């Protein structure tokens, strides 16, 4: 009789614990980290598509909804602020001008604000850890800063006024989530981001140019399980 009571008590405790665990169906996340340009956007030569972009920072928020054991959907809002290398710009003008005068470049920062949605492939949770592969598509507003290049002999030799444009944006990412409790955890992620805005250029042949913006984000952040459904 005592054994039966003990077994029933144990089963009751296990049942209570099982029901108290929350199903992680809907997850909110926020993070920040580095933005690192690549490809032509990071090029430091005076060619048509060069961006002279250097490292910057970013922040993002996301909402993830699991639709099954292996799949889900996500929405993400992100912001990146990426610096322009004025020193590399000046070095290129010094090369082109071949020592004629002193060249100075003043420039602001690139800013990219994006909103995207997409699909998730999820590796089943192990050791309180999820691995997510994410593909997103959406739109981004890219702000191209003022850029002015001045030569001590000639004066202004090139300038681009601040402009902004909406364009299609894409994102491919991998994210690792580790749960500290049933509700809270932290995440680390890596993503490749791309967009191609049209920027005004009054000094150019077509009065505008397309800038291939390519950058990587390396982020850390926190996550919160919003689900209230119990197992």
C-alpha positions, 0 to 999 in steps of 0.5 A: 500500500505504501509503495502504491501511495509513493508511486502515485505521489511521484507520478503526481509530482511529475505531472505537475512539473510537466504541466508547469513547463511552458511551450515555447511557441512565441518568442520575443528577442532583442539584441545588438552588436557589430555591423561589418560591411563586405563585397563592394560596399566595403571596397576602398577604391574609387570605382562605381559601386564602392561604398568605403564602408567600415565597421558600425553597430546595429540593434534589432528586435524580432518576434518568432512563432514556431509552427511545428517542431522544425519550422516557424515564421519570424518578423524582424525590425533592425537598424544599422549605423555604418561608418565611412572611412574618410582616411581611405577616401582621402588616400584614394584621392591622393593617389588619383591627384598624384600629389597635387595639393592636399585632399580632405574628405568629410562624410557622415554615416550610412544608416539602414532601417529594415523590416522583414519577415520570413521562414525558420528551420529549427533544430529540435531543442537540446540541452535547453538550446535551439539552433535556428536557420532564418531566411527573411525578405522585406524592405529597407530605408537606406540613408546615404550621408553627405560626402564632400571631397576638397582639394587645396588647389582646386576646391570641391572635387566631388560631393554627394548630398544626403539622400534616402531610398526604400528598396527590397532587402534580404537577410539570411541568418543563423541564431543560437538560443540558450534558455536559462529558465522556461521564460528567459534566455540569451541568444547569439546570431550572425546574419548576411544582409543585402539591399540596393537603394537608388541614390541621387548624384547630381554630378553623375551621368544619370543623376543617380546610382545604385549602391549595393549595400552588403553587411554582416551583423554579429549580435548578442541579446536576450529572449523571452518566451511569450507562450502561456500554453502549458504542456 
